[in-house]
Every structure is written in structure tokens, then in C-alpha cells.
Amino acid sequence: MFNFGQDIGIDLGTATVIAYIKGKGVVLREPSVVAVDSNTKEVLAVGQEARRMLGRTPGNIVATRPLREGVISDYTVTEKMLKYFINKVNGKTIFSPRTMICIPSRVTEVEKKAVIDAATQAGARKVFLIEEPIAAAIGAGIDIAKPCGNMVVDIGGGTTDIAVISLGGSVESTSLKVAGDKFDEYIVKYIKKKHNIMIGERTAEDLKINIGCVYPKIQDAEMEIRGRDLVTGLPKTVTIYSSEMLEALIEPAMLIVDAVHSVLEKTPPELAADISDRGIYMTGGGCLIDGLDKLLQEKTGINVMIANDAVSCVALGTGKALDNLDSLDRR
């Protein structure tokens, strides 16, 4: 059945791509991984199927993530990935869809153009961009049009975006390249240094999700992992504890806390008073690390809330912003 091009909202994340269709809600949630044959440059798998290949491919197949730290690092592969996802959610259409895509708050004009070009080449009729913290605030149910300050900390895979929002725009913001991926890197380094074992990024991510924490736990959790012993070169199994994860992750977590602190310092006093009353909203998959909200609350003295459905917040906000596409289009 043909349909007329639907409006699509896309959270083009470093770790996950989430798509939202007007009237249907979130219709796609897949890892932003693409497997490519390096000889023929042919795309072999995209999304979940490609993620299973990470770190497990033969020489001629490369499973890569075409977005790094919130920006496009491989333009051609990103375009193919977007094309695959747009076709998957849009089906057979007579018209190409209008698409709204999220970008980190501090991207350059060149990086913005790369996103627009990739989406246009992938089949979008018209491309609109929205800053991640603003989309996250809308998705978290905050009325951003009011003249009062709201602070949003959006921790994704590649970037953490922090913004103070009032009257529909961001008053003070920053974007730092410390987020989910960086947490994984710190875990890999820590396990290598402490246990003399090399693990892959998938194992690091499993550790982060299952026993990762940045605030002391009452009860120490544990998890068994397998990696390559750097002395013997053979596979080895070790048990890792959440107290070790705390040691591994506290440094990148404090970088995020310091960034929140510096944004608060630059915020006008009236808006800072609003934030003190209303609290700080955390969104994005990275904010789900155990204890990050407690750590931020302790260091800032401000109440910290994790948004409902934190992972999809940005996509939901993009979807709600689609409702205003007609007025944007006229402009």
C-alpha cells in the first residue's frame, strides 16, 4: 500500500538511531552500526544485525559506527545507513518524507551541512535540524515556551549536551565529548590496567549496563567476563565488582558534573533561581548509569530528576516538534 511521505523525526545518535513518525510514535530503535564489505564497499548489514558483528568480522568485512562523538565521521556510510532506516520506516511512498534530525548543541556549520546533505541524499524531501537539549526538554514534557529556566543534561553515546532553556531557546549551553562511549573506553582501560586483560567494547558496555556505578552501592554487585590475557595471549575469565566500576567511571562522571557546574556559573541569576526550584532534568541512555543522578545532586545541591523513558526523550521531542513543521516550512 502506498502512502504519502510521512514526517519523520530522527535522533541520529552515536550509539542508537531512534525514529519517530507523526501519529505512530517511536517506530524504530536500532544501533547505529553498519557492516561494509571493504573490497566492494557494499553494505552487508545495518543496525542490530551489524552490531552482533562488532569485533567478530573477517578481514574483508568491517563493522563500523559511522558517527563518532555526535558528528558524522564517515559520510558515505552514514548516508547509506540513513537511507536504510528512512526506507524501513517509510515503506513505499509517492512523496519523500520531511525529516527533522537532532544534532548536538555545539556543532559547526560544516557538521550541520553534512547531516542535511546525508539526509537529503538518503531520500528526505526537506531536512530540519533541532538541538538535542531542546528536543530532550520537549520529550521530557517540559513547556519550554514559558519565560522560566529549565536545565537539561542529555547524556547520549558520543556527547553530553547541557543547556539552560527559556522561552523556547537555549540561553547557556555546552557540549562535551564525554558520554556513553567514553565510559566504555574508561572501563576497557581499567580492566587492562588492573586485571591485565583485553576486552572489547561490547563487553565493556555490558559491564557498564549491568554493574556500572558512579556512586557507592550499599551491596557490591558482580559480573563474570571473558577477555584475552595480555601475558599468555589466551582467553581468561575474571569476576568484576561494581566497586571496581566506581573506580573506573568516577573520572568521566566528574567531567560531566564539572561541565554542569560551569554552565550554572554562567547562567543569569533569575534563571539560576528557577533551576534551583525546578531541579535538573537528565535524559539520554547515559544518564541511566547507577548513581549519576545522586552524584550530580550531591555536587550541585539541586534536585536531579531522570526523565521518563530517558532513552527515547530526544526522539519523542523531535516528534513533538514535527507538529510545528508546517509553520517552520512556511518560514
BELGI-V154874 format. One record per helix or strand of 3 or more residues. SS is the DSSP state (alpha for helix, beta for strand). FROM is the first residue (numbers start at 1). TO is the last residue. If there is no record, write none. Layout:
ss: (SS | SS)
from: (FROM | FROM)
to: (TO | TO)
This chain:
ss: (beta | beta | beta | beta | beta | alpha | beta | alpha | beta | alpha | beta | alpha | beta | beta | beta | alpha | alpha | beta | beta | alpha | alpha | beta | alpha | alpha | beta | alpha | alpha)
from: (8 | 16 | 25 | 34 | 43 | 48 | 61 | 75 | 98 | 109 | 126 | 132 | 150 | 160 | 169 | 180 | 201 | 222 | 235 | 242 | 269 | 280 | 285 | 292 | 304 | 310 | 325)
to: (12 | 21 | 31 | 37 | 46 | 51 | 64 | 90 | 103 | 121 | 131 | 139 | 155 | 166 | 176 | 195 | 211 | 229 | 241 | 266 | 278 | 283 | 288 | 300 | 306 | 322 | 330)
